[in-house]
C-alpha cells in the first residue's frame, strides 16, 4: 500500500530522514544519512529506514535509459 510522506516532505525538504518500521514515524533527521542514522540509533532504533526527502517535487513522465 502507498504511504503518504507529504507532511514529512514539507517539514524535512532536502534532509535525510530515518523512519521507524511503520514507514511514517520520523526517528532521526540529518544533513547526511549517517547523521539521521546516528540520531535514530541514539533513540533505540537500530535498523531504521533511510531516505532523502527531495528539495522540491517535480512531475516525471516517461522513462530514462
C-alpha positions in Angstrom: 0.0 0.0 0.0 1.2 3.5 -0.8 2.4 5.7 2.1 1.8 9.5 2.1 5.0 11.2 3.0 3.8 14.7 2.0 3.8 16.0 5.6 7.2 14.5 6.2 8.4 16.1 3.0 7.0 19.6 3.9 8.9 19.5 7.2 12.2 17.9 6.1 12.8 19.1 2.5 16.3 18.3 1.3 17.2 16.3 4.5 18.0 12.7 5.2 15.2 11.1 7.3 15.3 7.9 9.3 11.9 6.2 9.6 10.6 3.6 12.1 9.3 0.3 10.8 5.8 1.8 10.3 7.4 3.9 7.5 5.7 7.1 8.8 7.4 7.9 12.2 10.5 10.0 11.9 13.1 8.8 14.3 16.1 10.7 13.0 17.0 13.6 10.7 20.2 15.0 9.4 22.1 16.6 6.5 23.7 13.2 5.9 22.4 9.6 6.1 24.9 9.0 8.8 23.5 11.8 11.0 20.0 10.6 10.6 21.0 7.0 11.3 23.0 8.0 14.4 20.1 10.0 15.8 17.8 7.1 15.2 20.2 4.7 17.0 20.5 7.1 19.9 16.7 6.8 20.3 16.9 3.0 20.3 16.1 2.3 16.6 18.9 0.1 15.4 17.8 -0.5 11.8 15.8 2.5 10.6 14.6 3.0 7.0 16.8 5.8 5.5 15.6 8.1 2.7 16.3 11.6 1.5 13.5 14.0 1.0 13.8 15.9 -2.2 14.1 19.6 -2.1 11.2 20.1 -4.5 8.6 17.8 -6.1 8.6 17.6 -9.8 6.4 15.7 -12.3 8.2 13.0 -14.3 6.6 11.4 -17.4 8.4 8.8 -19.4 11.4 6.6 -18.8 15.2 7.0 -18.9 17.9 4.8 -20.2 
